[in-house]
Amino acid sequence: MAYAIDVEKNTVKSISLSLNAVSGAEAGETIRPRALVGNQVMLALIDSGSSHRFVDENFAKRAALPMLPAPSVQVALANGQQMQSQHKVKSVQWWTQGNSSDTSMRILQLGAYDAVLGMDWLKCHSPMTCDWNEKTIQFLHKDQPVTLQGSRAPCQVSLEARSVEQLDKALAGNDVWALAIADLSKISSDTTAPQPAKLTQLLEDFQDVVEQPTGLPPHRAYNHALSLEPGHGPPNSRPYHYSPQQKDEIECQSSISYLGHIISSEGVATDPKKMRAMEEWPQPTTVTELRGFLGLTGYYRKFVKNYGIITKPLTQLLTKKGFLWSDQAAQAFEELKRAMSSTPVLALPDYSKPFAIETDASDSGIGAVLSQNDHPIAYLSQALGVVNKKLSVYEKEFLAVQFRQVLK
């Protein structure tokens, strides 16, 4: 919600600043909301003891607020001193807790706060409801409720270490309100908590077990032994060595699941669980859902012949023209699901044998397949754009020949 107020509309004879605004003390009857002005954090004080709205001069410079000349006025401070205010900011645009405000403010060297919202601001929004315990203030603006939450003082002040990078980032955003530098060399390192009596007694009872060893353990009848079944001797086999027959049998019966693939002696196959998830994928209704489906299927695109051509009606929905599901998209969606449910087992490449690359071109796209001994190793395909679709058959075949360089 946005609202705007001009401080110059209601001019008063006396301008004053309260003790809380001058000292920075947090009294029980103050509310301090945090707001954002540009990329700078602004700590404001809602103060009925101050007559006007003020913005700190240093904060105005940090936030690059345009300061305009204004009639010079005397500002009476609660400690009896006087200050001059000779400039104003016609428009301080600040945002907090879902509400945005456009407020004019007088320039003053506050020091304690970045801004003060005084009685003129409070009167503009009266009547108000203030909860001093919860530090909230509520009012209506254009018949819409507005709630501002002030910062609460912690029950117990604790210090947390910050890196130089974190401190530099906080300083750049004006988000540092207190800073303490500790000399760690003077902090006692003796912070060990007292040991429970039960633990002390346990350590004393088993002192021979927990004491620091000074040498090798004593010799025993059996330093290390493996329990065998009765009537069986130790296996007479060289460790980690198998006969060729044993090795072939183990490889034929073994398969490994790795990164969504099933690797076996037959080759590389897709994970059935992933394929089942694609078959059960509901029709996408948003670009995000479609991206998720294409991301999952695209991971296995080398298993699908003409993947790029099949998905062309779906990838077109990802453009800035907007998401508009059509019959052509629905047909491509179902065709892709069928293709993913019948993926072949790809051969593992044997670099001691020659490879074969076959290319093909059609009206809608080009494709290639890398194989060995007539067994496919990987498929690659790409849909043609509007310009390339107008090429002749020979030119499209030439594009496919150039496309096979990707497989090399």
Secondary structure as GFF3:
##gff-version 3
##sequence-region A 1 408
A	DSSP	beta_strand	2	5	.	.	.	ID=ss1
A	DSSP	three_ten_helix	7	9	.	.	.	ID=ss2
A	DSSP	beta_strand	15	17	.	.	.	ID=ss3
A	DSSP	alpha_helix	19	23	.	.	.	ID=ss4
A	DSSP	beta_strand	34	37	.	.	.	ID=ss5
A	DSSP	beta_strand	40	46	.	.	.	ID=ss6
A	DSSP	beta_strand	54	56	.	.	.	ID=ss7
A	DSSP	alpha_helix	57	62	.	.	.	ID=ss8
A	DSSP	beta_strand	68	77	.	.	.	ID=ss9
A	DSSP	beta_strand	82	96	.	.	.	ID=ss10
A	DSSP	beta_strand	99	108	.	.	.	ID=ss11
A	DSSP	beta_strand	115	117	.	.	.	ID=ss12
A	DSSP	alpha_helix	119	124	.	.	.	ID=ss13
A	DSSP	beta_strand	129	131	.	.	.	ID=ss14
A	DSSP	beta_strand	136	141	.	.	.	ID=ss15
A	DSSP	beta_strand	144	149	.	.	.	ID=ss16
A	DSSP	alpha_helix	164	172	.	.	.	ID=ss17
A	DSSP	three_ten_helix	184	186	.	.	.	ID=ss18
A	DSSP	alpha_helix	197	205	.	.	.	ID=ss19
A	DSSP	alpha_helix	207	210	.	.	.	ID=ss20
A	DSSP	alpha_helix	244	253	.	.	.	ID=ss21
A	DSSP	beta_strand	255	258	.	.	.	ID=ss22
A	DSSP	beta_strand	261	264	.	.	.	ID=ss23
A	DSSP	beta_strand	267	270	.	.	.	ID=ss24
A	DSSP	alpha_helix	272	279	.	.	.	ID=ss25
A	DSSP	alpha_helix	287	298	.	.	.	ID=ss26
A	DSSP	three_ten_helix	301	303	.	.	.	ID=ss27
A	DSSP	alpha_helix	307	310	.	.	.	ID=ss28
A	DSSP	alpha_helix	312	315	.	.	.	ID=ss29
A	DSSP	three_ten_helix	316	318	.	.	.	ID=ss30
A	DSSP	alpha_helix	327	340	.	.	.	ID=ss31
A	DSSP	beta_strand	356	361	.	.	.	ID=ss32
A	DSSP	beta_strand	365	372	.	.	.	ID=ss33
A	DSSP	beta_strand	375	383	.	.	.	ID=ss34
A	DSSP	alpha_helix	386	389	.	.	.	ID=ss35
A	DSSP	alpha_helix	393	403	.	.	.	ID=ss36
A	DSSP	three_ten_helix	404	406	.	.	.	ID=ss37
###
